[in-house]
Amino acid sequence: MTPDPRAIFFDMDGTILDWQTGMEERWRAACERGCAGSPALDANTLLAAVHAKRDWFWSDPLRAAEGRMDLDAASRAIVAEALTSLGAASPGLAASIAGDYRASRLEVLAPYPGAIETLVAVRARGIATALITNGGAEAQRQSVERFGLAPYFDCVIIEGEFGCGKPDERVFRHALASCGVAPRETWMIGDSLEMDIATPLRLGMHTVWVDAAGAGLPDGADVRPHRVVRSIAEVFS
């Protein structure tokens, strides 16, 4: 266990907020409701096509960068591509299914167990903090406000507000400057090896990777965090 840092930087989605739980169930429900009015479409077949097109959509860095600025539009594009691949192109149905999915996903979005308590504990130790999240300005700011996260942070950096996002070095350097700390005095905690860990590691920060699924580092991973945890509730354990 390393000594307490002077600052800790946190990712938001997948680190503080649980965006995974319920995702597949919500996609399935949206496909089932969408197919109910289209007898020619099978919900399981559509769901499989959505999975394939979702992987395709987010696999391209440029497309992903645009997509995370407008998740509603990204979901519509994914469903539209899925329907087209099944020979059932319908912009209206794509919009309906995607809208259903996005709305229901927001209903189940919540902090991980122990996440808020961890932020309280960090503040109680007098450690400076920054929240660094990628995504569109409006949607991410709504999440910050919805879950009352702002008071736990000295600095909140949202990609859509700042003008660039992780893993761009400028994001982390801005957080360091805002908190008045050096990289060696700072921890960065996040669930994405590429977005949250690689650049801080190169800058000399202590890195903590959140592996909520407990899958372990991918075989041959080039990015090797200093520590792996299942949740941020373990950060001081």
C-alpha positions as CSV (number, residue, x, y, z in Angstrom):
1,M,0.0,0.0,0.0
2,T,1.5,3.3,-1.0
3,P,1.2,6.4,1.2
4,D,-1.8,8.7,0.8
5,P,-1.3,10.9,-2.3
6,R,-1.8,14.6,-2.4
7,A,-4.4,14.2,-5.1
8,I,-6.7,11.5,-6.6
9,F,-8.2,11.8,-10.1
10,F,-11.3,9.7,-10.8
11,D,-13.0,8.7,-14.0
12,M,-16.8,8.7,-13.8
13,D,-18.7,6.1,-15.9
14,G,-17.6,2.6,-15.0
15,T,-15.6,3.9,-12.0
16,I,-18.0,5.9,-9.9
17,L,-21.3,5.3,-11.8
18,D,-22.3,1.8,-12.8
19,W,-23.1,2.0,-16.6
20,Q,-22.8,-1.8,-17.2
21,T,-25.5,-3.3,-14.9
22,G,-28.7,-3.7,-16.7
23,M,-27.3,-2.7,-20.1
24,E,-28.0,-6.0,-21.9
25,E,-31.4,-6.4,-20.3
26,R,-32.4,-2.9,-21.4
27,W,-31.2,-3.6,-25.0
28,R,-33.2,-6.8,-25.0
29,A,-36.4,-5.2,-23.7
30,A,-36.1,-2.3,-26.3
31,C,-35.7,-4.8,-29.1
32,E,-38.6,-6.9,-27.9
33,R,-40.9,-3.9,-27.7
34,G,-39.7,-2.6,-31.1
35,C,-40.3,-6.0,-32.7
36,A,-43.8,-6.4,-31.2
37,G,-45.2,-4.1,-33.9
38,S,-43.1,-5.7,-36.7
39,P,-44.0,-9.4,-37.1
40,A,-41.3,-9.9,-39.7
41,L,-38.6,-9.0,-37.1
42,D,-37.4,-11.4,-34.5
43,A,-36.2,-9.8,-31.2
44,N,-33.3,-12.3,-30.7
45,T,-32.1,-11.8,-34.2
46,L,-32.3,-8.0,-33.9
47,L,-30.5,-8.1,-30.5
48,A,-27.6,-10.1,-32.0
49,A,-27.4,-7.6,-34.9
50,V,-27.3,-4.7,-32.4
51,H,-24.5,-6.4,-30.5
52,A,-22.5,-6.8,-33.7
53,K,-23.1,-3.3,-34.9
54,R,-22.4,-1.9,-31.4
55,D,-19.0,-3.5,-31.4
56,W,-18.4,-2.2,-35.0
57,F,-19.4,1.3,-34.1
58,W,-17.3,1.7,-31.0
59,S,-14.2,-0.1,-32.5
60,D,-13.3,2.9,-34.6
61,P,-11.6,5.7,-32.6
62,L,-12.9,8.5,-34.7
63,R,-16.4,7.2,-34.8
64,A,-16.3,6.5,-31.0
65,A,-15.0,10.1,-30.3
66,E,-18.0,11.5,-32.2
67,G,-20.4,9.0,-30.7
68,R,-19.7,9.7,-27.1
69,M,-20.5,13.4,-27.7
70,D,-24.1,12.3,-28.5
71,L,-25.0,8.9,-27.2
72,D,-28.6,9.2,-28.4
73,A,-27.4,9.7,-31.9
74,A,-24.9,6.8,-31.5
75,S,-27.6,4.4,-30.3
76,R,-29.8,5.4,-33.3
77,A,-27.0,4.8,-35.7
78,I,-26.3,1.4,-34.1
79,V,-29.9,0.3,-34.4
80,A,-30.3,1.7,-37.9
81,E,-27.2,-0.3,-39.0
82,A,-28.6,-3.4,-37.3
83,L,-32.0,-3.1,-39.0
84,T,-30.3,-2.5,-42.4
85,S,-28.1,-5.6,-42.0
86,L,-31.4,-7.6,-41.6
87,G,-33.0,-6.1,-44.6
88,A,-35.4,-4.1,-42.5
89,A,-34.1,-0.5,-42.7
90,S,-36.5,1.9,-40.9
91,P,-35.2,5.2,-39.5
92,G,-38.4,5.6,-37.5
93,L,-38.1,2.2,-35.9
94,A,-34.4,2.7,-35.2
95,A,-35.2,6.0,-33.5
96,S,-38.0,4.4,-31.4
97,I,-35.9,1.4,-30.3
98,A,-32.8,3.6,-29.5
99,G,-34.9,6.1,-27.7
100,D,-36.5,3.4,-25.6
101,Y,-33.1,2.0,-24.7
102,R,-31.5,5.3,-23.8
103,A,-34.4,6.3,-21.6
104,S,-34.5,3.0,-19.7
105,R,-30.7,3.0,-19.3
106,L,-30.9,6.4,-17.5
107,E,-33.4,4.8,-15.1
108,V,-30.9,2.3,-13.8
109,L,-27.8,4.4,-13.8
110,A,-26.5,4.7,-10.3
111,P,-23.3,4.9,-8.3
112,Y,-21.5,1.7,-7.5
113,P,-22.0,0.4,-3.9
114,G,-19.5,2.3,-1.7
115,A,-18.6,4.8,-4.4
116,I,-20.0,7.9,-2.7
117,E,-18.7,6.7,0.7
118,T,-15.2,6.5,-0.8
119,L,-15.4,10.0,-2.2
120,V,-16.4,11.2,1.3
121,A,-13.5,9.3,2.8
122,V,-11.1,10.9,0.3
123,R,-12.3,14.4,1.2
124,A,-12.0,13.6,4.9
125,R,-8.3,12.8,4.4
126,G,-7.7,16.2,2.9
127,I,-6.8,14.8,-0.5
128,A,-7.3,17.0,-3.5
129,T,-9.6,15.5,-6.2
130,A,-10.5,15.8,-9.8
131,L,-13.3,14.2,-11.8
132,I,-12.2,13.5,-15.4
133,T,-14.9,12.2,-17.8
134,N,-15.3,11.8,-21.5
135,G,-18.6,12.5,-23.2
136,G,-20.9,15.3,-24.3
137,A,-21.2,18.4,-22.1
138,E,-24.9,18.3,-21.4
139,A,-25.2,14.6,-20.7
140,Q,-22.2,14.3,-18.5
141,R,-23.0,17.5,-16.6
142,Q,-26.5,16.1,-16.0
143,S,-24.9,13.0,-14.4
144,V,-22.7,15.1,-12.2
145,E,-25.7,17.1,-11.0
146,R,-28.1,14.2,-10.8
147,F,-25.8,12.3,-8.4
148,G,-24.5,15.4,-6.5
149,L,-20.9,14.7,-7.4
150,A,-19.5,18.2,-7.8
151,P,-19.0,18.9,-4.1
152,Y,-16.6,15.9,-3.9
153,F,-14.2,17.4,-6.4
154,D,-11.9,20.4,-6.6
155,C,-11.9,20.1,-10.4
156,V,-14.4,18.7,-12.8
157,I,-13.2,18.1,-16.4
158,I,-15.9,17.1,-19.0
159,E,-14.6,16.4,-22.5
160,G,-17.5,18.3,-24.2
161,E,-16.8,21.4,-22.0
162,F,-13.0,21.2,-22.0
163,G,-12.6,20.7,-25.7
164,C,-10.7,17.4,-25.6
165,G,-10.9,14.2,-23.6
166,K,-8.8,11.3,-22.3
167,P,-6.3,10.0,-23.2
168,D,-5.1,13.5,-24.4
169,E,-2.3,14.6,-22.1
170,R,-3.7,18.1,-21.8
171,V,-6.6,16.8,-19.8
172,F,-4.4,15.3,-17.1
173,R,-2.0,18.2,-17.1
174,H,-4.9,20.6,-16.5
175,A,-6.1,18.5,-13.6
176,L,-2.6,18.5,-12.1
177,A,-2.3,22.3,-12.5
178,S,-5.8,22.9,-11.0
179,C,-5.0,20.8,-8.0
180,G,-1.5,22.1,-7.6
181,V,0.2,18.7,-7.6
182,A,2.9,16.9,-9.4
183,P,2.3,13.5,-11.2
184,R,4.3,11.6,-8.6
185,E,2.0,12.9,-5.9
186,T,-1.2,11.8,-7.7
187,W,-3.3,8.7,-8.3
188,M,-5.5,8.2,-11.3
189,I,-8.3,5.7,-11.0
190,G,-10.4,4.5,-13.9
191,D,-11.9,1.5,-15.7
192,S,-10.3,2.0,-19.1
193,L,-6.7,1.0,-19.7
194,E,-6.5,3.1,-22.8
195,M,-8.4,6.1,-21.7
196,D,-7.7,6.3,-18.0
197,I,-4.4,4.5,-17.3
198,A,-2.0,4.8,-20.2
199,T,-1.3,8.5,-20.2
200,P,-1.2,9.0,-16.4
201,L,1.2,6.0,-16.3
202,R,3.5,7.7,-18.9
203,L,3.3,11.0,-17.0
204,G,4.4,9.3,-13.7
205,M,1.2,9.0,-11.8
206,H,0.3,6.1,-9.6
207,T,-2.4,4.3,-11.6
208,V,-5.3,2.2,-10.3
209,W,-7.4,0.2,-12.8
210,V,-11.0,-0.7,-11.9
211,D,-11.7,-4.2,-13.1
212,A,-15.4,-4.4,-12.0
213,A,-15.9,-7.8,-13.8
214,G,-12.8,-9.3,-12.3
215,A,-11.6,-10.4,-15.8
216,G,-8.0,-9.5,-15.2
217,L,-5.7,-7.7,-17.6
218,P,-6.1,-8.8,-21.2
219,D,-3.5,-11.1,-22.6
220,G,-0.6,-9.2,-23.9
221,A,-1.8,-5.9,-22.5
222,D,0.7,-3.1,-23.1
223,V,-0.7,-1.0,-20.3
224,R,0.2,-2.3,-16.8
225,P,-1.4,-0.3,-14.0
226,H,0.3,-0.2,-10.6
227,R,-2.8,-1.7,-8.9
228,V,-6.0,-3.5,-9.9
229,V,-9.2,-3.3,-7.8
230,R,-12.8,-4.4,-8.3
231,S,-14.3,-1.1,-7.1
232,I,-13.1,2.2,-5.8
233,A,-14.3,1.1,-2.4
234,E,-11.1,-0.9,-2.2
235,V,-8.8,2.1,-2.8
236,F,-7.7,2.5,0.8
237,S,-7.9,-1.2,1.8
